[in-house]
Amino acid sequence: MLLRSKMNDLIFYFKFSARTIRLKNKHNRTFAFLNFTRMWHKCALLFLILLCSVLTPPRVLAQYESAPESYYLHQQLLNSVQFTEDQSSILTGRWLFYPQQLIQEPSAVLASNTVELPASFKDLMGNANTYGTFIGHFQIPKEFLGRRIAIWIPNQYGAYRVFLNGDPLVRVGTVGVDASHHQTENAPRIAYFVPESEYFTLTIQASSFQSLQGGLKNPMKIGLARTINQQYQRLMMSIAMICGAVLGIGLFTLMFSAFSLANGGKTKRIFIFGLFIVFLALHNLFSAPYAYTTFLNLSWSWGIRLEYLFSFLAILFFLSYMFLLSSRYLHRWVYSAAMLLLSFNIGVTLWAEPTIFQQLAFYSSFFFVLILANFAYGFYQTLHSGEHYSRINFWAVIILCGTFIHDFLLMLNLVNSIHLSFISTSVYALLIMFQQARNYAYHNLRIERLNQKLIHLNSSLDLKVQERTEQLSLLNEKLEIQIKTDALTGAYNRRALNEEIQRLYFETLQSKRHIVVFAMLDVDYFKKYNDHYGHLKGDQILQNLVKVLQDALPKNAFVARYGGEEFAILLHDIPQPAIAPLMQKVLQAVRHAAFEHLAREDRKQYVTLSMGVAWMTREQAYTHVDDFMKAADVHLYQAKLAGRDQVVIQT
């Protein structure tokens, strides 16, 4: 195994050194020939050693195997990176830059420059639309050999391919030599490898044809995979938490103002502010470091397009909020011109390529100098006149405007700094909501104190109103009962019957399993009963019959006096085969009561009933409720013609 390891080291030494010797000494062919001769002798010797060890199990090489140590010791541009168990390191240092070349290994023939990263194409070549290769040699601490190492590459404005020791490691977008072969993807990536040597070579091919920056503008980090993953997760979680908090504040403000507007409140300005906060949160989510890429699979063009759209919408609603706050801060003509300019930018952003709407946004930014001047003049007037103003809002607006300008210039590569809008806008939203919460708490406390005084003054009146209300409720309940109840029998009256049958009729039309039964009842020979026993006795018979009916029927049955000696029964949700037995039970209960009736024309000497029954479902429905009632009345007439004391049911 030791011999094989030596052999591999020499092979790599030959692989890298031979190319370097050949290129650097191309004018001294004799020297090159001697060196190549020595190298081939060594290779022949190693080949014999390999043949002698074929019976030994083969050694599994690392996925990204580096050149031998001697190759790196001769490198002048060797960068040492120091990281620990819990700390990562910036992957900076001196790199070889090959402009407008896409190679995987160092070349002594091609022209190169020594550069320090991070740097953009515009800084290196004066042009953002180009391509090139960066090659760097690095040394890591020996104690991390054999452990999983990660390289965190943040979003870069373009496309790139990364090679480790000549082997592909990670790619973002499609690297090309012109715009037709190039495809941008603005997203962060983390690459992993397990080193077997403390030395390694990184090659980064980069191109940019759809951005105003390009190159490797943002610094890369290297460290243990566990450490890099934790740092990345902490960053994304913090962004998600802050964006979620700001978005929650915006949605709460929108709902609060919407409910207030629905009830006649004057909260239009608060509603506009809520829209500003919502789009501010979305802007922070879609701006650097582009946290949306962790959960959305969007193309770069749409990602940058949404970033600009949310920025424009946030600015639009912020200016609208300031205009509604006071026309002194933003003149009507300035506000109208800003709205037209922002609307035009939004339209172009939706349909044009990134380079077009980025350039348009850059030129449009000069108009905001006028807006800032208007802000400054409005604040000066407020301070000079001694009017009351919110200091929190005053300083928050100043900071917000300053950071918007700073980040816009940074995005256009006009300043060298870091993004501040994410922090400042989040702080601005929290400050404004702090102010709104404080004002709301103050007004709420003031209203609560006034309410307590009012409650104390009206406590006696409330007691009297409560007593009168209870009395009125009792009277209303009694009146409702009297309105729906027959005064003689205690059953429901005709009015209540009409309401109930209408309700059950329409419920049946809307339900498949619903059934309603309507029965018409008439006391047989009741006129002769009154003539024979008197009207007072006849009234008692009607009262007794209602009690018999209520006892014989289910509790949910609706018993009503239809008029005179006629009664009606409403039933629902009973099986159709159970209708006939139930009605026979009612007739039998009346017979069993044996109320005396000696004035009948037939041979019976007790009170009986004749009954006609109709029923319906949604499938077997009547066109109108009157037809339903008329059907039961027709069956009642048939029962009387058939000899009374019986029931006729719809078939």
Long-range contacts (C-beta under 8 A, 24 or more apart in sequence): 1-56, 1-59, 3-49, 3-53, 4-49, 4-50, 4-53, 4-56, 4-59, 5-59, 6-46, 7-46, 7-49, 7-50, 8-61, 8-65, 9-68, 9-69, 10-42, 10-43, 10-46, 10-68, 11-43, 11-46, 12-65, 12-66, 12-67, 12-68, 12-71, 13-67, 13-68, 13-70, 13-71, 14-39, 14-42, 14-43, 15-67, 16-67, 16-68, 16-71, 17-70, 17-71, 19-105, 20-106, 20-108, 23-107, 23-108, 23-109, 24-108, 61-196, 62-194, 62-195, 62-196, 63-167, 63-193, 63-194, 64-164, 64-165, 64-167, 64-169, 64-193, 64-194, 64-195, 64-200, 65-165, 65-196, 65-197, 66-165, 66-195, 66-196, 66-197, 66-199, 66-200, 66-201, 67-165, 67-199, 67-201, 69-197, 69-198, 69-199, 71-199, 72-137, 72-139, 72-199, 75-137, 77-114, 77-136, 77-137, 78-137, 78-138, 78-139, 78-199, 79-136, 79-137, 79-138, 79-139, 80-138, 80-139, 81-138, 81-139, 81-140, 81-222, 82-141, 83-140, 83-141, 83-144, 83-222, 83-223, 83-224, 83-227, 85-224, 85-227, 86-227, 87-223, 87-227, 88-152, 88-221, 88-222, 88-223, 88-224, 88-227, 88-228, 88-231, 89-221, 89-222, 89-223, 90-219, 90-220, 90-221, 91-117, 91-138, 91-151, 91-202, 91-219, 91-220, 91-221, 91-222, 92-116, 92-117, 92-118, 92-219, 93-117, 93-136, 93-138, 94-136, 95-134, 95-135, 95-136, 96-134, 96-135, 96-136, 97-124, 97-132, 97-133, 97-134, 98-132, 98-133, 98-134, 98-135, 99-124, 99-125, 99-130, 99-132, 100-130, 100-131, 100-132, 100-177, 101-132, 101-133, 102-131, 102-132, 102-133, 102-175, 102-177, 102-205, 103-133, 103-135, 103-203, 103-205, 104-163, 104-166, 104-203, 104-205, 105-135, 105-166, 105-201, 105-203, 106-135, 106-201, 117-216, 117-219, 117-220, 118-216, 118-217, 118-218, 118-219, 118-220, 119-215, 119-216, 119-217, 120-157, 120-213, 120-214, 120-215, 120-216, 120-217, 120-413, 121-158, 121-206, 121-208, 121-213, 121-214, 121-215, 122-212, 122-213, 122-214, 122-215, 122-413, 123-215, 123-413, 124-215, 128-157, 128-208, 128-211, 128-212, 128-213, 128-214, 128-215, 128-413, 129-179, 129-208, 129-209, 129-214, 130-207, 130-208, 130-214, 131-175, 131-176, 131-177, 131-182, 131-205, 131-206, 131-207, 131-208, 132-205, 132-206, 132-207, 132-215, 133-203, 133-204, 133-205, 133-206, 134-202, 134-203, 134-204, 134-206, 134-216, 135-201, 135-202, 135-203, 135-204, 136-201, 136-202, 137-199, 137-200, 137-201, 138-199, 138-200, 138-201, 138-202, 138-222, 139-198, 139-199, 140-195, 140-198, 140-200, 140-222, 141-198, 142-198, 144-195, 144-224, 145-195, 145-196, 145-197, 145-198, 146-194, 146-195, 146-196, 147-194, 147-195, 147-224, 147-225, 148-192, 148-193, 148-194, 148-224, 148-225, 148-226, 149-192, 149-193, 149-194, 149-195, 149-222, 149-223, 149-224, 149-225, 150-190, 150-191, 150-192, 150-222, 150-223, 150-224, 150-225, 150-227, 150-228, 150-229, 151-190, 151-191, 151-192, 151-193, 151-202, 151-220, 151-221, 151-222, 151-228, 152-188, 152-189, 152-190, 152-220, 152-221, 152-222, 152-223, 152-228, 152-231, 152-232, 153-188, 153-189, 153-190, 153-191, 153-220, 154-188, 154-218, 154-219, 154-220, 154-288, 154-289, 155-186, 155-187, 155-188, 155-218, 155-288, 155-289, 155-290, 155-293, 156-186, 156-206, 156-215, 156-216, 156-217, 156-218, 157-184, 157-186, 157-208, 157-211, 157-212, 157-213, 157-214, 157-215, 157-217, 158-182, 158-184, 158-206, 158-207, 158-208, 158-209, 158-210, 158-211, 158-213, 158-214, 158-215, 159-183, 159-184, 159-185, 159-206, 159-207, 159-208, 160-204, 160-205, 160-206, 160-207, 160-216, 161-204, 161-205, 162-191, 162-202, 162-203, 162-204, 163-202, 163-203, 163-204, 163-205, 164-191, 164-193, 164-200, 164-201, 164-202, 164-203, 165-200, 165-201, 166-201, 166-203, 169-193, 173-300, 175-205, 175-206, 175-207, 176-207, 176-209, 177-207, 178-209, 179-209, 179-210, 182-207, 182-208, 182-209, 182-210, 183-300, 184-208, 184-209, 184-210, 184-211, 184-300, 184-301, 184-354, 185-299, 185-300, 186-211, 186-290, 186-300, 186-303, 186-304, 187-290, 187-293, 187-300, 187-303, 188-232, 188-289, 188-290, 188-293, 190-228, 190-229, 190-232, 192-225, 210-300, 210-301, 210-353, 210-354, 210-355, 211-354, 211-355, 211-358, 212-355, 212-358, 212-359, 212-362, 212-411, 212-412, 212-413, 213-411, 213-413, 217-413, 218-288, 235-289, 236-291, 236-294, 239-284, 239-285, 239-289, 239-291, 239-422, 240-291, 242-284, 242-422, 242-426, 243-281, 243-282, 243-284, 243-285, 243-291, 244-281, 245-426, 245-430, 246-277, 246-280, 246-281, 246-284, 246-425, 246-426, 246-429, 246-430, 247-277, 247-278, 247-281, 247-282, 249-277, 249-429, 249-430, 249-433, 250-274, 250-275, 250-276, 250-277, 250-278, 250-280, 250-281, 250-429, 251-278, 253-277, 253-433, 253-436, 254-278, 268-324, 269-321, 269-324, 269-325, 270-436, 272-317, 272-320, 272-321, 272-324, 273-317, 273-321, 273-432, 275-313, 275-317, 276-314, 276-317, 276-318, 276-320, 276-321, 277-429, 277-433, 279-310, 279-313, 279-314, 279-317, 280-314, 280-425, 280-429, 281-429, 282-306, 282-310, 282-314, 283-307, 283-310, 283-311, 283-314, 283-421, 283-425, 284-421, 284-422, 284-425, 284-426, 286-310, 287-311, 287-407, 287-419, 287-421, 287-422, 288-419, 301-353, 301-354, 304-354, 304-358, 305-349, 305-350, 305-354, 305-357, 308-345, 308-349, 308-357, 308-358, 308-361, 309-346, 309-349, 309-350, 312-342, 312-345, 312-346, 312-349, 313-346, 314-425, 315-342, 315-404, 316-342, 316-343, 318-400, 319-371, 322-375, 322-397, 326-378, 326-382, 328-378, 328-381, 328-382, 329-374, 329-375, 329-378, 329-379, 330-371, 330-374, 330-375, 330-378, 331-374, 334-370, 334-371, 334-374, 337-367, 338-367, 338-368, 338-371, 341-367, 358-412, 361-408, 362-412, 365-405, 365-408, 368-405, 372-401, 372-405, 375-401, 390-435, 392-431, 392-432, 392-434, 392-435, 393-432, 393-435, 396-427, 396-428, 396-431, 396-432, 399-424, 399-427, 399-428, 400-424, 400-425, 400-428, 486-560, 486-561, 488-539, 488-542, 488-543, 488-561, 489-542, 489-543, 489-545, 489-546, 489-561, 490-543, 490-546, 491-546, 491-550, 491-559, 491-560, 491-561, 491-567, 492-558, 492-559, 492-560, 492-561, 493-560, 493-561, 494-560, 494-561, 494-562, 494-563, 496-560, 497-558, 497-560, 497-562, 497-568, 497-570, 500-558, 500-560, 500-570, 501-570, 501-625, 501-628, 501-629, 502-625, 504-570, 504-572, 505-616, 505-625, 505-628, 507-572, 508-572, 508-616, 508-617, 508-618, 508-621, 509-618, 509-621, 510-618, 511-618, 512-618, 512-619, 514-572, 514-573, 514-617, 514-618, 515-572, 515-573, 515-574, 515-575, 515-576, 515-615, 515-616, 515-617, 516-570, 516-571, 516-572, 516-615, 516-616, 517-569, 517-570, 517-571, 517-572, 517-574, 517-579, 517-613, 517-614, 517-615, 518-568, 518-569, 518-570, 518-613, 518-614, 518-615, 518-628, 518-629, 518-632, 519-568, 519-569, 519-570, 519-571, 519-583, 519-611, 519-612, 519-613, 519-614, 519-632, 519-647, 520-562, 520-566, 520-567, 520-568, 520-611, 520-612, 520-613, 520-629, 520-632, 520-633, 520-635, 520-636, 521-549, 521-566, 521-567, 521-568, 521-569, 521-609, 521-610, 521-611, 521-636, 522-565, 522-566, 522-567, 522-609, 522-610, 522-611, 522-636, 522-640, 523-565, 523-566, 523-607, 523-608, 523-609, 524-600, 524-607, 524-608, 524-609, 524-610, 524-640, 524-644, 524-645, 525-597, 525-599, 525-600, 525-601, 525-644, 526-564, 526-565, 528-599, 528-600, 528-601, 529-597, 529-599, 529-607, 531-599, 532-598, 532-599, 533-599, 541-595, 541-607, 544-593, 544-595, 545-590, 545-595, 545-607, 545-609, 548-589, 548-590, 548-593, 549-586, 549-589, 549-590, 551-589, 552-585, 552-586, 552-589, 553-582, 553-586, 568-632, 576-615, 579-613, 579-615, 579-649, 580-647, 580-649, 583-611, 583-613, 583-647, 583-649, 584-647, 586-611, 587-611, 587-645, 587-646, 587-647, 591-645, 602-643, 602-644, 604-645, 608-644, 608-645, 609-645, 610-636, 610-639, 610-640, 610-644, 610-645, 610-646, 610-647, 611-636, 611-639, 611-646, 611-647, 611-648, 612-636, 612-637, 612-638, 612-639, 612-647, 612-648, 613-647, 613-648, 613-649, 613-650, 614-650, 615-649, 615-650
